[in-house]
Amino acid sequence: MSEVIYSNKLSKKFLDLLKLKLKSEFYNCKMIAIKIHFGEPKNNYAFKPDDIRPITNILKELKIDFFFFDSPVAYESVRKTSEGQIRVAKEKGWDKLGEVRSSEDFIVVRGENMLYEVCKELTEAEGVLVISHFKGHACAGFGGAIKNLGMGALTKRTKSMIHDYGSPVFNIEDCIKCKNCYLSCPINGIKFTNRPIFVNCYGCSNCAYNCPAKAIRPKKNYFDVLLAEGASIAQSKFKKYYYINVLKNVTKECDCEQDPKGIIAKDYGYFCSKDGVAIDKASYDMIKKSEGDVFLNHNKKTGLQQVIAAEKFDMGKKEYKLRIIKSKE
């Protein structure tokens, strides 16, 4: 069972403990990558440099150099190239905190479902500190550590393939006209007359999950399975790694959106762990315990599908022991 450490704020007690963890996990490292999501230019809820400055200050105290990294996106955006990704990051001031990198160089790794192109910069780094903004996601239910790697540590070609391979294949002969597919689409991309018509699709596989007659199946495998396999494969190529999740500005949709559709949960603080699966499960549990399943309510998917799949791919364990850091600070 993995340990997940939690604090509702970046208190001195929590930061002192985090310093010990980072010192241990990145022992002898001179330069590590910080895998982060810079967010779209007009997204005001994505990470800002000051959000993680206390964490990078710890690395400086430990004399561990670092660079920020995110890979180009697959959708239409200024961030679809390395140059555009870096430009957006600098416009947001990340270069004032540390070096910013983005690259389309990769290594190819064969998975059970497809070939994954893992970002070479991350595999060559002495270690990877994965800092994730925990928030909603239209395809995955929520986006945390698993999504940060299952998309952000891979090339835009692999990202596109994951979405495409999760898209629906429909067999009209098996359709019982229950409309579950229509009701379960998080982007309202399905019209229904006497059969479903797929007008707009992100490849989330939710219609396939919810089809009782199995008239809909994913083209290759469920989106969450492919996402989790990509994350697991990326992690397997890191020399060292550690995870931090930040539950602040928990929006309905991802930082990939210029408009992430507003806040759907309160701020809960900070989690850290060696285990990327456990940290996502703990983050989800914290919100659900206090506010119910906001991700299912808003995105029609709990997000646990990726957690279950990531455990099957040996990325980590969903069972965890929560260590709560209490502080009056």
C-alpha positions in Angstrom: 0.0 0.0 0.0 1.5 3.3 -1.1 1.8 6.4 1.2 0.1 9.6 0.1 1.0 12.7 2.1 -1.7 15.4 2.3 -1.8 19.0 3.5 -4.4 21.6 3.0 -1.8 24.3 2.5 1.9 24.7 1.7 2.8 24.9 5.4 6.3 24.9 6.7 5.7 21.4 8.2 4.5 20.0 4.8 7.3 21.7 2.9 9.9 20.4 5.3 8.6 16.9 4.8 8.4 17.4 1.0 12.1 18.5 1.1 13.1 15.3 2.7 11.1 13.3 0.1 12.6 15.1 -2.8 16.1 14.9 -1.4 15.7 11.1 -1.1 13.9 10.5 -4.4 16.3 12.6 -6.5 19.5 11.8 -4.6 22.6 12.6 -6.6 20.6 14.3 -9.4 22.1 17.4 -10.8 19.2 18.3 -13.2 15.6 17.0 -13.3 12.6 17.7 -15.5 9.4 19.2 -14.0 6.5 17.8 -16.0 3.9 20.5 -15.9 0.9 21.7 -18.0 1.3 25.4 -18.9 -2.3 25.7 -20.0 -3.9 27.7 -22.9 -3.1 31.4 -23.1 -6.6 32.6 -21.9 -7.1 30.0 -19.2 -6.9 31.9 -15.9 -7.3 28.7 -13.8 -4.2 26.8 -15.0 -1.0 26.8 -12.9 0.8 30.1 -12.5 4.5 30.2 -11.5 3.8 31.5 -8.0 1.6 28.3 -7.4 4.7 26.1 -7.3 7.5 28.6 -6.4 7.7 27.1 -2.9 8.4 23.7 -4.5 11.1 25.0 -6.9 12.6 26.8 -4.0 13.1 23.5 -2.3 14.9 22.1 -5.3 17.2 25.2 -5.3 17.9 24.6 -1.6 18.8 21.0 -2.5 21.0 22.3 -5.3 19.0 20.4 -7.9 18.7 22.2 -11.2 15.5 21.8 -13.1 13.6 22.6 -16.3 9.9 22.8 -17.0 8.6 20.6 -19.8 5.4 20.1 -21.7 5.0 18.5 -25.1 3.2 20.1 -28.1 -0.6 19.6 -28.2 -2.5 17.7 -30.9 -5.4 20.2 -31.2 -5.5 23.5 -32.9 -3.6 25.9 -30.7 -0.5 28.1 -30.6 0.8 25.3 -28.3 0.8 22.7 -31.1 4.5 23.4 -31.8 7.4 23.3 -29.4 8.1 27.0 -30.3 4.5 27.9 -29.6 4.5 26.0 -26.3 7.6 27.7 -25.1 6.3 31.1 -26.2 3.1 30.7 -24.2 5.1 29.5 -21.1 7.3 32.6 -21.3 4.3 34.9 -21.7 3.0 33.4 -18.5 6.3 34.1 -16.8 7.6 30.5 -16.3 11.0 31.4 -17.7 11.4 33.7 -14.7 11.2 30.7 -12.4 13.3 28.3 -14.4 14.3 27.0 -17.9 11.4 26.2 -20.2 11.6 23.3 -22.7 9.4 21.6 -25.2 10.4 19.1 -27.9 9.0 16.7 -30.4 11.9 14.3 -30.1 10.8 10.9 -28.8 11.6 7.2 -28.3 9.2 4.5 -29.4 7.9 2.0 -26.9 5.6 -0.9 -27.9 2.6 -1.3 -25.6 -0.1 -3.9 -25.6 -2.4 -1.7 -27.6 -0.2 0.5 -29.8 3.2 2.1 -30.2 3.7 5.0 -27.9 6.1 7.9 -28.6 7.5 9.0 -25.3 9.1 12.5 -25.1 12.9 12.0 -25.2 13.6 15.0 -22.9 11.9 13.2 -20.1 13.5 9.9 -20.6 17.0 11.5 -20.7 16.5 13.6 -17.6 18.0 12.3 -14.3 14.6 12.4 -12.8 11.0 13.7 -13.4 9.0 15.6 -10.9 5.4 15.4 -12.1 3.4 18.4 -10.8 -0.3 18.1 -11.8 -3.2 20.5 -11.5 -6.1 18.2 -10.5 -9.2 19.3 -12.3 -12.0 18.0 -14.6 -11.5 16.6 -18.0 -14.0 16.1 -20.8 -12.6 12.7 -21.9 -11.1 11.3 -18.7 -13.6 12.6 -16.1 -10.7 14.2 -14.3 -7.1 15.0 -15.1 -4.3 14.4 -12.6 -1.0 12.6 -12.6 -2.1 9.9 -15.0 -3.4 12.3 -17.5 -0.3 14.6 -17.1 1.8 11.7 -18.4 -0.7 9.8 -20.5 -1.0 12.9 -22.7 1.7 15.4 -21.7 4.7 12.9 -21.7 3.8 11.7 -25.2 4.0 13.2 -28.7 1.1 14.9 -30.3 0.8 12.0 -32.8 0.4 9.6 -30.0 -2.1 11.8 -28.3 -4.2 11.9 -31.5 -4.0 8.2 -31.8 -5.3 7.7 -28.2 -8.3 9.8 -28.9 -8.9 8.2 -32.3 -8.5 4.6 -31.0 -11.0 5.4 -28.3 -13.6 6.6 -30.7 -16.8 4.6 -31.3 -17.5 1.8 -33.8 -21.2 1.4 -34.1 -23.1 -1.8 -35.1 -26.7 -0.8 -35.9 -27.9 -4.4 -35.9 -27.3 -4.7 -32.1 -28.7 -1.3 -31.2 -31.7 -1.4 -28.8 -32.4 2.3 -29.0 -32.0 2.9 -25.3 -30.3 6.3 -25.9 -27.7 5.6 -23.2 -25.0 6.7 -25.6 -26.8 10.0 -26.3 -27.3 10.6 -22.6 -23.7 9.7 -21.6 -21.8 11.9 -24.1 -19.9 14.6 -22.1 -19.8 17.0 -25.0 -23.4 16.4 -26.3 -21.9 15.2 -29.5 -24.5 12.5 -30.3 -27.8 13.1 -32.0 -30.5 10.5 -31.7 -33.4 9.9 -34.1 -34.0 6.2 -34.5 -30.3 5.5 -34.0 -27.3 7.4 -32.7 -25.6 9.8 -35.0 -22.0 10.8 -34.0 -21.8 14.5 -34.8 -18.8 15.4 -32.7 -16.4 13.1 -30.9 -13.3 13.4 -28.7 -12.9 9.7 -28.5 -13.6 9.4 -24.7 -15.3 6.0 -25.1 -18.1 6.9 -22.7 -20.8 5.8 -25.1 -19.1 2.4 -25.4 -18.9 2.1 -21.6 -22.6 2.8 -21.3 -24.0 0.7 -24.2 -25.8 -2.3 -22.6 -26.2 -4.1 -25.9 -22.5 -3.7 -26.8 -23.6 -2.1 -30.1 -20.8 0.5 -29.6 -17.2 -0.5 -29.0 -14.0 1.6 -29.1 -12.0 1.4 -32.4 -9.0 -0.1 -30.6 -9.6 0.1 -26.8 -11.2 2.4 -24.3 -9.7 5.9 -24.1 -8.8 5.5 -20.4 -7.0 2.2 -21.0 -4.9 3.8 -23.7 -4.3 6.9 -21.6 -3.2 4.8 -18.6 -1.0 2.5 -20.7 0.8 5.6 -22.2 1.3 7.0 -18.6 2.6 3.7 -17.4 5.0 3.3 -20.3 6.3 6.9 -19.9 6.9 6.3 -16.1 8.7 3.1 -16.9 11.3 5.1 -18.9 12.0 7.7 -16.2 15.2 7.1 -14.3 13.6 8.6 -11.1 10.2 10.1 -10.4 7.9 11.7 -7.8 4.4 13.1 -7.9 2.6 16.2 -6.6 -1.1 17.0 -7.1 -2.5 20.4 -6.5 -6.3 20.7 -5.8 -6.7 24.3 -6.5 -9.1 26.0 -9.0 -10.8 22.6 -9.8 -12.5 23.4 -13.0 -15.0 21.4 -15.0 -12.7 21.0 -18.0 -9.0 20.8 -18.6 -6.3 23.5 -18.8 -6.2 22.6 -22.5 -9.4 24.7 -22.8 -9.3 28.5 -23.0 -12.6 28.4 -21.2 -12.6 25.4 -18.7 -16.2 26.2 -17.8 -15.7 27.4 -14.2 -15.0 25.9 -10.8 -16.8 22.7 -9.7 -15.1 22.0 -6.3 -13.5 23.8 -3.5 -9.7 24.1 -3.1 -8.4 21.2 -1.0 -4.6 21.6 -1.0 -1.6 19.4 -1.9 -0.9 15.7 -2.2 2.5 14.1 -2.8 3.5 10.5 -3.3 5.9 8.2 -5.1 2.8 6.5 -6.6 1.0 8.2 -9.5 -2.0 5.9 -9.3 -2.5 6.3 -5.5 -2.1 10.1 -5.6 -4.9 10.4 -8.2 -7.2 8.1 -6.2 -6.5 10.0 -3.0 -7.2 13.3 -4.8 -10.5 12.0 -6.2 -11.5 10.6 -2.8 -10.9 13.8 -1.0 -13.2 15.7 -3.3 -15.9 13.0 -3.5 -16.0 12.6 0.3 -16.8 16.3 0.7 -18.8 17.2 -2.4 -20.0 14.0 -4.0 -18.8 12.9 -7.5 -18.5 16.2 -9.1 -16.7 14.7 -12.1 -19.5 12.3 -12.9 -22.0 15.0 -12.4 -20.3 17.5 -14.7 -18.4 15.2 -17.2 -20.5 12.1 -17.0 -17.5 10.0 -16.0 -16.0 9.4 -12.6 -12.4 9.3 -13.8 -11.7 6.1 -12.0 -11.6 4.1 -15.2 -8.0 5.5 -15.8 -7.0 4.7 -12.2 -8.2 1.1 -12.5 -6.4 0.7 -15.9 -3.2 2.3 -14.7 -3.0 -0.2 -11.8 -3.4 -3.1 -14.3 -0.5 -1.7 -16.2 1.6 -1.6 -13.0 2.0 2.1 -12.8 1.1 2.0 -9.2 -1.6 0.9 -6.7 -5.0 2.5 -6.1 -5.0 1.4 -2.4 -3.1 3.9 -0.3 -2.4 5.1 3.2 -3.1 8.8 3.7 -0.8 10.7 5.9 -2.3 14.0 6.9 0.0 16.9 7.8 -1.8 19.1 10.3 -0.5 22.6 10.9 -1.8 25.8 12.5 0.2 27.9 10.0 
